[in-house]
Amino acid sequence: ATLAATADNATRQQGQANPAFNITYTGFKNGENASVIDTQATASSLADNSSPAGNYAISVLGAFDNNYDFIYV
């Protein structure tokens, strides 16, 4: 089965460090949840505390599981 790993929207004040990014998974089968994923995805952004105000993408990647494939949103 395929899971969608989606980075939740996040905000921060200019000059501050990025918050911890949260990832939501959808598409589990048989009542499973994120606890069954062998390697959880990670999320990151090119924005840092010196970035000017604006919108920046949050990238998600790196998940692995024997029973699921992943798409990243």
CHARMM internal coordinates of N, CA and C (Angstrom, degrees):
IC EDIT
DIST 1 N 1 CA 1.4606
DIST 1 CA 1 C 1.5290
ANGL 1 N 1 CA 1 C 108.64
DIST 1 C 2 N 1.2998
ANGL 1 CA 1 C 2 N 115.07
DIHE 1 N 1 CA 1 C 2 N 162.21
DIST 2 N 2 CA 1.4568
ANGL 1 C 2 N 2 CA 120.95
DIHE 1 CA 1 C 2 N 2 CA -179.01
DIST 2 CA 2 C 1.5199
ANGL 2 N 2 CA 2 C 110.20
DIHE 1 C 2 N 2 CA 2 C -111.18
DIST 2 C 3 N 1.3230
ANGL 2 CA 2 C 3 N 115.94
DIHE 2 N 2 CA 2 C 3 N 133.04
DIST 3 N 3 CA 1.4628
ANGL 2 C 3 N 3 CA 122.16
DIHE 2 CA 2 C 3 N 3 CA 174.40
DIST 3 CA 3 C 1.5138
ANGL 3 N 3 CA 3 C 109.23
DIHE 2 C 3 N 3 CA 3 C -107.34
DIST 3 C 4 N 1.3215
ANGL 3 CA 3 C 4 N 116.21
DIHE 3 N 3 CA 3 C 4 N 142.98
DIST 4 N 4 CA 1.4637
ANGL 3 C 4 N 4 CA 121.45
DIHE 3 CA 3 C 4 N 4 CA 170.11
DIST 4 CA 4 C 1.5198
ANGL 4 N 4 CA 4 C 107.07
DIHE 3 C 4 N 4 CA 4 C -96.40
DIST 4 C 5 N 1.3116
ANGL 4 CA 4 C 5 N 116.64
DIHE 4 N 4 CA 4 C 5 N 124.22
DIST 5 N 5 CA 1.4631
ANGL 4 C 5 N 5 CA 123.07
DIHE 4 CA 4 C 5 N 5 CA 175.54
DIST 5 CA 5 C 1.5221
ANGL 5 N 5 CA 5 C 106.53
DIHE 4 C 5 N 5 CA 5 C -104.57
DIST 5 C 6 N 1.3267
ANGL 5 CA 5 C 6 N 116.50
DIHE 5 N 5 CA 5 C 6 N 110.95
DIST 6 N 6 CA 1.4605
ANGL 5 C 6 N 6 CA 122.09
DIHE 5 CA 5 C 6 N 6 CA -172.56
DIST 6 CA 6 C 1.5121
ANGL 6 N 6 CA 6 C 110.75
DIHE 5 C 6 N 6 CA 6 C -116.22
DIST 6 C 7 N 1.3188
ANGL 6 CA 6 C 7 N 116.67
DIHE 6 N 6 CA 6 C 7 N 128.46
DIST 7 N 7 CA 1.4655
ANGL 6 C 7 N 7 CA 120.68
DIHE 6 CA 6 C 7 N 7 CA 174.51
DIST 7 CA 7 C 1.5224
ANGL 7 N 7 CA 7 C 107.95
DIHE 6 C 7 N 7 CA 7 C -76.06
DIST 7 C 8 N 1.3219
ANGL 7 CA 7 C 8 N 116.51
DIHE 7 N 7 CA 7 C 8 N 127.04
DIST 8 N 8 CA 1.4580
ANGL 7 C 8 N 8 CA 121.26
DIHE 7 CA 7 C 8 N 8 CA 175.61
DIST 8 CA 8 C 1.5219
ANGL 8 N 8 CA 8 C 108.75
DIHE 7 C 8 N 8 CA 8 C -71.69
DIST 8 C 9 N 1.3320
ANGL 8 CA 8 C 9 N 116.57
DIHE 8 N 8 CA 8 C 9 N 148.83
DIST 9 N 9 CA 1.4616
ANGL 8 C 9 N 9 CA 120.61
DIHE 8 CA 8 C 9 N 9 CA 175.56
DIST 9 CA 9 C 1.5223
ANGL 9 N 9 CA 9 C 109.67
DIHE 8 C 9 N 9 CA 9 C -60.08
DIST 9 C 10 N 1.3083
ANGL 9 CA 9 C 10 N 116.93
DIHE 9 N 9 CA 9 C 10 N 148.18
DIST 10 N 10 CA 1.4635
ANGL 9 C 10 N 10 CA 122.31
DIHE 9 CA 9 C 10 N 10 CA 179.43
DIST 10 CA 10 C 1.5259
ANGL 10 N 10 CA 10 C 108.81
DIHE 9 C 10 N 10 CA 10 C -143.08
DIST 10 C 11 N 1.3190
ANGL 10 CA 10 C 11 N 116.02
DIHE 10 N 10 CA 10 C 11 N 154.74
DIST 11 N 11 CA 1.4630
ANGL 10 C 11 N 11 CA 121.06
DIHE 10 CA 10 C 11 N 11 CA 176.32
DIST 11 CA 11 C 1.5199
ANGL 11 N 11 CA 11 C 109.13
DIHE 10 C 11 N 11 CA 11 C -133.48
DIST 11 C 12 N 1.3312
ANGL 11 CA 11 C 12 N 114.24
DIHE 11 N 11 CA 11 C 12 N 160.24
DIST 12 N 12 CA 1.4613
ANGL 11 C 12 N 12 CA 120.54
DIHE 11 CA 11 C 12 N 12 CA 174.63
DIST 12 CA 12 C 1.5141
ANGL 12 N 12 CA 12 C 107.90
DIHE 11 C 12 N 12 CA 12 C -156.94
DIST 12 C 13 N 1.2790
ANGL 12 CA 12 C 13 N 116.95
DIHE 12 N 12 CA 12 C 13 N 161.34
DIST 13 N 13 CA 1.4523
ANGL 12 C 13 N 13 CA 122.50
DIHE 12 CA 12 C 13 N 13 CA 175.98
DIST 13 CA 13 C 1.5242
ANGL 13 N 13 CA 13 C 109.04
DIHE 12 C 13 N 13 CA 13 C -81.22
DIST 13 C 14 N 1.3211
ANGL 13 CA 13 C 14 N 116.43
DIHE 13 N 13 CA 13 C 14 N 146.00
DIST 14 N 14 CA 1.4585
ANGL 13 C 14 N 14 CA 120.61
DIHE 13 CA 13 C 14 N 14 CA 177.56
DIST 14 CA 14 C 1.5294
ANGL 14 N 14 CA 14 C 108.88
DIHE 13 C 14 N 14 CA 14 C -59.10
DIST 14 C 15 N 1.3191
ANGL 14 CA 14 C 15 N 116.30
DIHE 14 N 14 CA 14 C 15 N 137.91
DIST 15 N 15 CA 1.4568
ANGL 14 C 15 N 15 CA 121.90
DIHE 14 CA 14 C 15 N 15 CA -179.06
DIST 15 CA 15 C 1.5195
ANGL 15 N 15 CA 15 C 113.89
DIHE 14 C 15 N 15 CA 15 C 89.20
DIST 15 C 16 N 1.3312
ANGL 15 CA 15 C 16 N 117.57
DIHE 15 N 15 CA 15 C 16 N -7.53
DIST 16 N 16 CA 1.4604
ANGL 15 C 16 N 16 CA 121.82
DIHE 15 CA 15 C 16 N 16 CA 179.67
DIST 16 CA 16 C 1.5328
ANGL 16 N 16 CA 16 C 110.19
DIHE 15 C 16 N 16 CA 16 C -98.85
DIST 16 C 17 N 1.3060
ANGL 16 CA 16 C 17 N 116.19
DIHE 16 N 16 CA 16 C 17 N 161.65
DIST 17 N 17 CA 1.4643
ANGL 16 C 17 N 17 CA 121.13
DIHE 16 CA 16 C 17 N 17 CA 176.13
DIST 17 CA 17 C 1.5262
ANGL 17 N 17 CA 17 C 109.89
DIHE 16 C 17 N 17 CA 17 C -72.59
DIST 17 C 18 N 1.3196
ANGL 17 CA 17 C 18 N 116.56
DIHE 17 N 17 CA 17 C 18 N 156.04
DIST 18 N 18 CA 1.4595
ANGL 17 C 18 N 18 CA 120.51
DIHE 17 CA 17 C 18 N 18 CA 175.51
DIST 18 CA 18 C 1.5196
ANGL 18 N 18 CA 18 C 109.94
DIHE 17 C 18 N 18 CA 18 C -62.16
DIST 18 C 19 N 1.3284
ANGL 18 CA 18 C 19 N 116.85
DIHE 18 N 18 CA 18 C 19 N 145.79
DIST 19 N 19 CA 1.4681
ANGL 18 C 19 N 19 CA 119.49
DIHE 18 CA 18 C 19 N 19 CA 174.39
DIST 19 CA 19 C 1.5245
ANGL 19 N 19 CA 19 C 109.70
DIHE 18 C 19 N 19 CA 19 C -73.95
DIST 19 C 20 N 1.3058
ANGL 19 CA 19 C 20 N 116.35
DIHE 19 N 19 CA 19 C 20 N 170.65
DIST 20 N 20 CA 1.4629
ANGL 19 C 20 N 20 CA 119.93
DIHE 19 CA 19 C 20 N 20 CA 171.34
DIST 20 CA 20 C 1.5269
ANGL 20 N 20 CA 20 C 106.79
DIHE 19 C 20 N 20 CA 20 C -67.98
DIST 20 C 21 N 1.3171
ANGL 20 CA 20 C 21 N 117.40
DIHE 20 N 20 CA 20 C 21 N 128.50
DIST 21 N 21 CA 1.4585
ANGL 20 C 21 N 21 CA 121.01
DIHE 20 CA 20 C 21 N 21 CA -178.86
DIST 21 CA 21 C 1.5193
ANGL 21 N 21 CA 21 C 110.20
DIHE 20 C 21 N 21 CA 21 C -86.42
DIST 21 C 22 N 1.3124
ANGL 21 CA 21 C 22 N 116.00
DIHE 21 N 21 CA 21 C 22 N 139.32
DIST 22 N 22 CA 1.4569
ANGL 21 C 22 N 22 CA 122.41
DIHE 21 CA 21 C 22 N 22 CA 179.80
DIST 22 CA 22 C 1.5249
ANGL 22 N 22 CA 22 C 109.37
DIHE 21 C 22 N 22 CA 22 C -103.97
DIST 22 C 23 N 1.3205
ANGL 22 CA 22 C 23 N 116.39
DIHE 22 N 22 CA 22 C 23 N 141.94
DIST 23 N 23 CA 1.4625
ANGL 22 C 23 N 23 CA 122.14
DIHE 22 CA 22 C 23 N 23 CA 178.07
DIST 23 CA 23 C 1.5201
ANGL 23 N 23 CA 23 C 108.34
DIHE 22 C 23 N 23 CA 23 C -118.77
DIST 23 C 24 N 1.3291
ANGL 23 CA 23 C 24 N 115.85
DIHE 23 N 23 CA 23 C 24 N 131.18
DIST 24 N 24 CA 1.4587
ANGL 23 C 24 N 24 CA 122.22
DIHE 23 CA 23 C 24 N 24 CA 176.79
DIST 24 CA 24 C 1.5200
ANGL 24 N 24 CA 24 C 108.40
DIHE 23 C 24 N 24 CA 24 C -107.94
DIST 24 C 25 N 1.3315
ANGL 24 CA 24 C 25 N 116.63
DIHE 24 N 24 CA 24 C 25 N 133.18
DIST 25 N 25 CA 1.4564
ANGL 24 C 25 N 25 CA 122.47
DIHE 24 CA 24 C 25 N 25 CA 178.74
DIST 25 CA 25 C 1.5221
ANGL 25 N 25 CA 25 C 109.18
DIHE 24 C 25 N 25 CA 25 C -107.42
DIST 25 C 26 N 1.3416
ANGL 25 CA 25 C 26 N 115.84
DIHE 25 N 25 CA 25 C 26 N 137.19
DIST 26 N 26 CA 1.4614
ANGL 25 C 26 N 26 CA 120.60
DIHE 25 CA 25 C 26 N 26 CA 174.43
DIST 26 CA 26 C 1.5114
ANGL 26 N 26 CA 26 C 109.11
DIHE 25 C 26 N 26 CA 26 C -132.44
DIST 26 C 27 N 1.3363
ANGL 26 CA 26 C 27 N 115.35
DIHE 26 N 26 CA 26 C 27 N 149.39
DIST 27 N 27 CA 1.4578
ANGL 26 C 27 N 27 CA 121.09
DIHE 26 CA 26 C 27 N 27 CA 176.97
DIST 27 CA 27 C 1.5195
ANGL 27 N 27 CA 27 C 115.06
DIHE 26 C 27 N 27 CA 27 C 111.61
DIST 27 C 28 N 1.3257
ANGL 27 CA 27 C 28 N 117.20
DIHE 27 N 27 CA 27 C 28 N 9.59
DIST 28 N 28 CA 1.4706
ANGL 27 C 28 N 28 CA 119.36
DIHE 27 CA 27 C 28 N 28 CA -179.52
DIST 28 CA 28 C 1.5238
ANGL 28 N 28 CA 28 C 111.32
DIHE 27 C 28 N 28 CA 28 C -63.07
DIST 28 C 29 N 1.3182
ANGL 28 CA 28 C 29 N 116.13
DIHE 28 N 28 CA 28 C 29 N 152.10
DIST 29 N 29 CA 1.4620
ANGL 28 C 29 N 29 CA 123.81
DIHE 28 CA 28 C 29 N 29 CA 177.09
DIST 29 CA 29 C 1.5227
ANGL 29 N 29 CA 29 C 109.42
DIHE 28 C 29 N 29 CA 29 C -111.34
DIST 29 C 30 N 1.3115
ANGL 29 CA 29 C 30 N 115.51
DIHE 29 N 29 CA 29 C 30 N 156.51
DIST 30 N 30 CA 1.4787
ANGL 29 C 30 N 30 CA 123.36
DIHE 29 CA 29 C 30 N 30 CA 172.30
DIST 30 CA 30 C 1.5206
ANGL 30 N 30 CA 30 C 113.36
DIHE 29 C 30 N 30 CA 30 C 56.11
DIST 30 C 31 N 1.3322
ANGL 30 CA 30 C 31 N 117.87
DIHE 30 N 30 CA 30 C 31 N 34.06
DIST 31 N 31 CA 1.4595
ANGL 30 C 31 N 31 CA 121.08
DIHE 30 CA 30 C 31 N 31 CA 176.49
DIST 31 CA 31 C 1.5187
ANGL 31 N 31 CA 31 C 114.50
DIHE 30 C 31 N 31 CA 31 C 73.87
DIST 31 C 32 N 1.3297
ANGL 31 CA 31 C 32 N 117.91
DIHE 31 N 31 CA 31 C 32 N 10.36
DIST 32 N 32 CA 1.4634
ANGL 31 C 32 N 32 CA 120.33
DIHE 31 CA 31 C 32 N 32 CA 179.91
DIST 32 CA 32 C 1.5235
ANGL 32 N 32 CA 32 C 110.41
DIHE 31 C 32 N 32 CA 32 C -71.94
DIST 32 C 33 N 1.3235
ANGL 32 CA 32 C 33 N 115.22
DIHE 32 N 32 CA 32 C 33 N 167.69
DIST 33 N 33 CA 1.4690
ANGL 32 C 33 N 33 CA 121.48
DIHE 32 CA 32 C 33 N 33 CA 177.86
DIST 33 CA 33 C 1.5227
ANGL 33 N 33 CA 33 C 108.68
DIHE 32 C 33 N 33 CA 33 C -143.26
DIST 33 C 34 N 1.3169
ANGL 33 CA 33 C 34 N 116.76
DIHE 33 N 33 CA 33 C 34 N -174.28
DIST 34 N 34 CA 1.4658
ANGL 33 C 34 N 34 CA 122.23
DIHE 33 CA 33 C 34 N 34 CA -174.07
DIST 34 CA 34 C 1.5312
ANGL 34 N 34 CA 34 C 113.40
DIHE 33 C 34 N 34 CA 34 C -59.65
DIST 34 C 35 N 1.3038
ANGL 34 CA 34 C 35 N 118.08
DIHE 34 N 34 CA 34 C 35 N -18.56
DIST 35 N 35 CA 1.4742
ANGL 34 C 35 N 35 CA 119.49
DIHE 34 CA 34 C 35 N 35 CA -179.04
DIST 35 CA 35 C 1.5307
ANGL 35 N 35 CA 35 C 112.79
DIHE 34 C 35 N 35 CA 35 C -65.93
DIST 35 C 36 N 1.3336
ANGL 35 CA 35 C 36 N 118.37
DIHE 35 N 35 CA 35 C 36 N -16.97
DIST 36 N 36 CA 1.4634
ANGL 35 C 36 N 36 CA 120.39
DIHE 35 CA 35 C 36 N 36 CA -179.38
DIST 36 CA 36 C 1.5290
ANGL 36 N 36 CA 36 C 113.15
DIHE 35 C 36 N 36 CA 36 C -88.60
DIST 36 C 37 N 1.3172
ANGL 36 CA 36 C 37 N 117.88
DIHE 36 N 36 CA 36 C 37 N -8.57
DIST 37 N 37 CA 1.4720
ANGL 36 C 37 N 37 CA 120.69
DIHE 36 CA 36 C 37 N 37 CA -178.05
DIST 37 CA 37 C 1.5248
ANGL 37 N 37 CA 37 C 109.47
DIHE 36 C 37 N 37 CA 37 C -71.57
DIST 37 C 38 N 1.3307
ANGL 37 CA 37 C 38 N 116.57
DIHE 37 N 37 CA 37 C 38 N 126.87
DIST 38 N 38 CA 1.4656
ANGL 37 C 38 N 38 CA 121.13
DIHE 37 CA 37 C 38 N 38 CA -177.85
DIST 38 CA 38 C 1.5313
ANGL 38 N 38 CA 38 C 111.81
DIHE 37 C 38 N 38 CA 38 C -63.54
DIST 38 C 39 N 1.3245
ANGL 38 CA 38 C 39 N 117.80
DIHE 38 N 38 CA 38 C 39 N -47.48
DIST 39 N 39 CA 1.4612
ANGL 38 C 39 N 39 CA 122.78
DIHE 38 CA 38 C 39 N 39 CA 177.88
DIST 39 CA 39 C 1.5223
ANGL 39 N 39 CA 39 C 107.92
DIHE 38 C 39 N 39 CA 39 C -129.55
DIST 39 C 40 N 1.3205
ANGL 39 CA 39 C 40 N 116.31
DIHE 39 N 39 CA 39 C 40 N 114.40
DIST 40 N 40 CA 1.4576
ANGL 39 C 40 N 40 CA 121.67
DIHE 39 CA 39 C 40 N 40 CA -179.97
DIST 40 CA 40 C 1.5293
ANGL 40 N 40 CA 40 C 110.13
DIHE 39 C 40 N 40 CA 40 C -68.39
DIST 40 C 41 N 1.3227
ANGL 40 CA 40 C 41 N 115.60
DIHE 40 N 40 CA 40 C 41 N 149.96
DIST 41 N 41 CA 1.4635
ANGL 40 C 41 N 41 CA 121.43
DIHE 40 CA 40 C 41 N 41 CA 174.55
DIST 41 CA 41 C 1.5247
ANGL 41 N 41 CA 41 C 109.60
DIHE 40 C 41 N 41 CA 41 C -69.48
DIST 41 C 42 N 1.3131
ANGL 41 CA 41 C 42 N 115.82
DIHE 41 N 41 CA 41 C 42 N 160.27
DIST 42 N 42 CA 1.4616
ANGL 41 C 42 N 42 CA 121.61
DIHE 41 CA 41 C 42 N 42 CA 173.07
DIST 42 CA 42 C 1.5250
ANGL 42 N 42 CA 42 C 107.93
DIHE 41 C 42 N 42 CA 42 C -120.67
DIST 42 C 43 N 1.3279
ANGL 42 CA 42 C 43 N 115.42
DIHE 42 N 42 CA 42 C 43 N 154.86
DIST 43 N 43 CA 1.4582
ANGL 42 C 43 N 43 CA 121.59
DIHE 42 CA 42 C 43 N 43 CA 179.72
DIST 43 CA 43 C 1.5169
ANGL 43 N 43 CA 43 C 109.23
DIHE 42 C 43 N 43 CA 43 C -125.00
DIST 43 C 44 N 1.3337
ANGL 43 CA 43 C 44 N 115.55
DIHE 43 N 43 CA 43 C 44 N 143.16
DIST 44 N 44 CA 1.4566
ANGL 43 C 44 N 44 CA 120.36
DIHE 43 CA 43 C 44 N 44 CA 179.54
DIST 44 CA 44 C 1.5232
ANGL 44 N 44 CA 44 C 109.11
DIHE 43 C 44 N 44 CA 44 C -150.94
DIST 44 C 45 N 1.3267
ANGL 44 CA 44 C 45 N 115.26
DIHE 44 N 44 CA 44 C 45 N 166.55
DIST 45 N 45 CA 1.4618
ANGL 44 C 45 N 45 CA 121.58
DIHE 44 CA 44 C 45 N 45 CA 177.84
DIST 45 CA 45 C 1.5242
ANGL 45 N 45 CA 45 C 108.72
DIHE 44 C 45 N 45 CA 45 C -140.93
DIST 45 C 46 N 1.3275
ANGL 45 CA 45 C 46 N 114.82
DIHE 45 N 45 CA 45 C 46 N 150.12
DIST 46 N 46 CA 1.4622
ANGL 45 C 46 N 46 CA 118.98
DIHE 45 CA 45 C 46 N 46 CA 175.63
DIST 46 CA 46 C 1.5284
ANGL 46 N 46 CA 46 C 111.32
DIHE 45 C 46 N 46 CA 46 C -75.09
DIST 46 C 47 N 1.3223
ANGL 46 CA 46 C 47 N 117.16
DIHE 46 N 46 CA 46 C 47 N -15.74
DIST 47 N 47 CA 1.4638
ANGL 46 C 47 N 47 CA 120.52
DIHE 46 CA 46 C 47 N 47 CA 177.88
DIST 47 CA 47 C 1.5261
ANGL 47 N 47 CA 47 C 109.24
DIHE 46 C 47 N 47 CA 47 C -66.84
DIST 47 C 48 N 1.3214
ANGL 47 CA 47 C 48 N 115.91
DIHE 47 N 47 CA 47 C 48 N 141.82
DIST 48 N 48 CA 1.4614
ANGL 47 C 48 N 48 CA 120.56
DIHE 47 CA 47 C 48 N 48 CA 173.37
DIST 48 CA 48 C 1.5229
ANGL 48 N 48 CA 48 C 108.53
DIHE 47 C 48 N 48 CA 48 C -138.88
DIST 48 C 49 N 1.3219
ANGL 48 CA 48 C 49 N 117.33
DIHE 48 N 48 CA 48 C 49 N -175.06
DIST 49 N 49 CA 1.4640
ANGL 48 C 49 N 49 CA 120.34
DIHE 48 CA 48 C 49 N 49 CA -173.82
DIST 49 CA 49 C 1.5250
ANGL 49 N 49 CA 49 C 113.52
DIHE 48 C 49 N 49 CA 49 C -65.63
DIST 49 C 50 N 1.3296
ANGL 49 CA 49 C 50 N 118.58
DIHE 49 N 49 CA 49 C 50 N -12.96
DIST 50 N 50 CA 1.4590
ANGL 49 C 50 N 50 CA 120.27
DIHE 49 CA 49 C 50 N 50 CA 177.19
DIST 50 CA 50 C 1.5360
ANGL 50 N 50 CA 50 C 112.68
DIHE 49 C 50 N 50 CA 50 C -100.82
DIST 50 C 51 N 1.3259
ANGL 50 CA 50 C 51 N 117.61
DIHE 50 N 50 CA 50 C 51 N 1.36
DIST 51 N 51 CA 1.4638
ANGL 50 C 51 N 51 CA 121.26
DIHE 50 CA 50 C 51 N 51 CA -179.65
DIST 51 CA 51 C 1.5235
ANGL 51 N 51 CA 51 C 110.65
DIHE 50 C 51 N 51 CA 51 C -71.85
DIST 51 C 52 N 1.3321
ANGL 51 CA 51 C 52 N 117.28
DIHE 51 N 51 CA 51 C 52 N 140.22
DIST 52 N 52 CA 1.4607
ANGL 51 C 52 N 52 CA 119.63
DIHE 51 CA 51 C 52 N 52 CA 176.15
DIST 52 CA 52 C 1.5238
ANGL 52 N 52 CA 52 C 110.62
DIHE 51 C 52 N 52 CA 52 C -67.48
DIST 52 C 53 N 1.3231
ANGL 52 CA 52 C 53 N 115.59
DIHE 52 N 52 CA 52 C 53 N 160.90
DIST 53 N 53 CA 1.4645
ANGL 52 C 53 N 53 CA 120.50
DIHE 52 CA 52 C 53 N 53 CA 178.24
DIST 53 CA 53 C 1.5183
ANGL 53 N 53 CA 53 C 109.47
DIHE 52 C 53 N 53 CA 53 C -55.71
DIST 53 C 54 N 1.3069
ANGL 53 CA 53 C 54 N 116.97
DIHE 53 N 53 CA 53 C 54 N 144.89
DIST 54 N 54 CA 1.4597
ANGL 53 C 54 N 54 CA 121.36
DIHE 53 CA 53 C 54 N 54 CA 178.82
DIST 54 CA 54 C 1.5110
ANGL 54 N 54 CA 54 C 110.84
DIHE 53 C 54 N 54 CA 54 C 156.84
DIST 54 C 55 N 1.3074
ANGL 54 CA 54 C 55 N 115.79
DIHE 54 N 54 CA 54 C 55 N -174.24
DIST 55 N 55 CA 1.4583
ANGL 54 C 55 N 55 CA 122.51
DIHE 54 CA 54 C 55 N 55 CA 178.31
DIST 55 CA 55 C 1.5251
ANGL 55 N 55 CA 55 C 108.88
DIHE 54 C 55 N 55 CA 55 C -101.56
DIST 55 C 56 N 1.3124
ANGL 55 CA 55 C 56 N 116.16
DIHE 55 N 55 CA 55 C 56 N 135.38
DIST 56 N 56 CA 1.4556
ANGL 55 C 56 N 56 CA 122.36
DIHE 55 CA 55 C 56 N 56 CA -179.71
DIST 56 CA 56 C 1.5218
ANGL 56 N 56 CA 56 C 109.40
DIHE 55 C 56 N 56 CA 56 C -131.79
DIST 56 C 57 N 1.3091
ANGL 56 CA 56 C 57 N 115.82
DIHE 56 N 56 CA 56 C 57 N 144.30
DIST 57 N 57 CA 1.4636
ANGL 56 C 57 N 57 CA 121.05
DIHE 56 CA 56 C 57 N 57 CA 178.63
DIST 57 CA 57 C 1.5219
ANGL 57 N 57 CA 57 C 110.43
DIHE 56 C 57 N 57 CA 57 C -71.02
DIST 57 C 58 N 1.3206
ANGL 57 CA 57 C 58 N 114.94
DIHE 57 N 57 CA 57 C 58 N 147.85
DIST 58 N 58 CA 1.4615
ANGL 57 C 58 N 58 CA 122.18
DIHE 57 CA 57 C 58 N 58 CA 169.98
DIST 58 CA 58 C 1.5228
ANGL 58 N 58 CA 58 C 105.60
DIHE 57 C 58 N 58 CA 58 C -110.84
DIST 58 C 59 N 1.3133
ANGL 58 CA 58 C 59 N 117.12
DIHE 58 N 58 CA 58 C 59 N 118.80
DIST 59 N 59 CA 1.4668
ANGL 58 C 59 N 59 CA 122.42
DIHE 58 CA 58 C 59 N 59 CA -177.47
DIST 59 CA 59 C 1.5207
ANGL 59 N 59 CA 59 C 110.01
DIHE 58 C 59 N 59 CA 59 C -95.03
DIST 59 C 60 N 1.3216
ANGL 59 CA 59 C 60 N 115.60
DIHE 59 N 59 CA 59 C 60 N 142.65
DIST 60 N 60 CA 1.4682
ANGL 59 C 60 N 60 CA 122.68
DIHE 59 CA 59 C 60 N 60 CA 179.32
DIST 60 CA 60 C 1.5174
ANGL 60 N 60 CA 60 C 107.89
DIHE 59 C 60 N 60 CA 60 C -124.26
DIST 60 C 61 N 1.3416
ANGL 60 CA 60 C 61 N 116.48
DIHE 60 N 60 CA 60 C 61 N 136.86
DIST 61 N 61 CA 1.4621
ANGL 60 C 61 N 61 CA 120.44
DIHE 60 CA 60 C 61 N 61 CA 177.13
DIST 61 CA 61 C 1.5110
ANGL 61 N 61 CA 61 C 110.62
DIHE 60 C 61 N 61 CA 61 C -166.79
DIST 61 C 62 N 1.3283
ANGL 61 CA 61 C 62 N 115.06
DIHE 61 N 61 CA 61 C 62 N 171.95
DIST 62 N 62 CA 1.4597
ANGL 61 C 62 N 62 CA 121.51
DIHE 61 CA 61 C 62 N 62 CA 169.03
DIST 62 CA 62 C 1.5063
ANGL 62 N 62 CA 62 C 117.95
DIHE 61 C 62 N 62 CA 62 C 92.26
DIST 62 C 63 N 1.3403
ANGL 62 CA 62 C 63 N 119.57
DIHE 62 N 62 CA 62 C 63 N 4.40
DIST 63 N 63 CA 1.4642
ANGL 62 C 63 N 63 CA 119.39
DIHE 62 CA 62 C 63 N 63 CA 179.77
DIST 63 CA 63 C 1.5229
ANGL 63 N 63 CA 63 C 110.33
DIHE 62 C 63 N 63 CA 63 C -76.10
DIST 63 C 64 N 1.3347
ANGL 63 CA 63 C 64 N 115.18
DIHE 63 N 63 CA 63 C 64 N 150.47
DIST 64 N 64 CA 1.4621
ANGL 63 C 64 N 64 CA 120.67
DIHE 63 CA 63 C 64 N 64 CA 176.38
DIST 64 CA 64 C 1.5181
ANGL 64 N 64 CA 64 C 109.02
DIHE 63 C 64 N 64 CA 64 C -148.44
DIST 64 C 65 N 1.3242
ANGL 64 CA 64 C 65 N 114.48
DIHE 64 N 64 CA 64 C 65 N 139.29
DIST 65 N 65 CA 1.4582
ANGL 64 C 65 N 65 CA 119.82
DIHE 64 CA 64 C 65 N 65 CA 173.08
DIST 65 CA 65 C 1.5254
ANGL 65 N 65 CA 65 C 108.40
DIHE 64 C 65 N 65 CA 65 C -157.39
DIST 65 C 66 N 1.3257
ANGL 65 CA 65 C 66 N 116.79
DIHE 65 N 65 CA 65 C 66 N 145.28
DIST 66 N 66 CA 1.4688
ANGL 65 C 66 N 66 CA 121.04
DIHE 65 CA 65 C 66 N 66 CA -179.83
DIST 66 CA 66 C 1.5260
ANGL 66 N 66 CA 66 C 112.79
DIHE 65 C 66 N 66 CA 66 C -67.20
DIST 66 C 67 N 1.3352
ANGL 66 CA 66 C 67 N 117.95
DIHE 66 N 66 CA 66 C 67 N -25.37
DIST 67 N 67 CA 1.4556
ANGL 66 C 67 N 67 CA 121.07
DIHE 66 CA 66 C 67 N 67 CA -174.74
DIST 67 CA 67 C 1.5195
ANGL 67 N 67 CA 67 C 114.75
DIHE 66 C 67 N 67 CA 67 C -106.59
DIST 67 C 68 N 1.3142
ANGL 67 CA 67 C 68 N 117.93
DIHE 67 N 67 CA 67 C 68 N -7.32
DIST 68 N 68 CA 1.4588
ANGL 67 C 68 N 68 CA 121.06
DIHE 67 CA 67 C 68 N 68 CA -177.14
DIST 68 CA 68 C 1.5249
ANGL 68 N 68 CA 68 C 110.84
DIHE 67 C 68 N 68 CA 68 C -132.16
DIST 68 C 69 N 1.3304
ANGL 68 CA 68 C 69 N 114.75
DIHE 68 N 68 CA 68 C 69 N 145.84
DIST 69 N 69 CA 1.4591
ANGL 68 C 69 N 69 CA 122.28
DIHE 68 CA 68 C 69 N 69 CA 167.69
DIST 69 CA 69 C 1.5272
ANGL 69 N 69 CA 69 C 106.19
DIHE 68 C 69 N 69 CA 69 C -102.02
DIST 69 C 70 N 1.3234
ANGL 69 CA 69 C 70 N 117.42
DIHE 69 N 69 CA 69 C 70 N 162.21
DIST 70 N 70 CA 1.4541
ANGL 69 C 70 N 70 CA 120.51
DIHE 69 CA 69 C 70 N 70 CA -174.92
DIST 70 CA 70 C 1.5160
ANGL 70 N 70 CA 70 C 112.07
DIHE 69 C 70 N 70 CA 70 C -127.41
DIST 70 C 71 N 1.3164
ANGL 70 CA 70 C 71 N 114.93
DIHE 70 N 70 CA 70 C 71 N 141.67
DIST 71 N 71 CA 1.4527
ANGL 70 C 71 N 71 CA 122.26
DIHE 70 CA 70 C 71 N 71 CA 165.24
DIST 71 CA 71 C 1.5256
ANGL 71 N 71 CA 71 C 105.45
DIHE 70 C 71 N 71 CA 71 C -117.64
DIST 71 C 72 N 1.3280
ANGL 71 CA 71 C 72 N 116.17
DIHE 71 N 71 CA 71 C 72 N 146.59
DIST 72 N 72 CA 1.4617
ANGL 71 C 72 N 72 CA 120.95
DIHE 71 CA 71 C 72 N 72 CA -174.64
DIST 72 CA 72 C 1.5158
ANGL 72 N 72 CA 72 C 109.84
DIHE 71 C 72 N 72 CA 72 C -113.63
DIST 72 C 73 N 1.3263
ANGL 72 CA 72 C 73 N 114.88
DIHE 72 N 72 CA 72 C 73 N 131.83
DIST 73 N 73 CA 1.4581
ANGL 72 C 73 N 73 CA 121.53
DIHE 72 CA 72 C 73 N 73 CA -178.76
DIST 73 CA 73 C 1.5078
ANGL 73 N 73 CA 73 C 108.74
DIHE 72 C 73 N 73 CA 73 C -121.75
END
COOR INIT
IC SEED 1 N 1 CA 1 C
IC BUILD
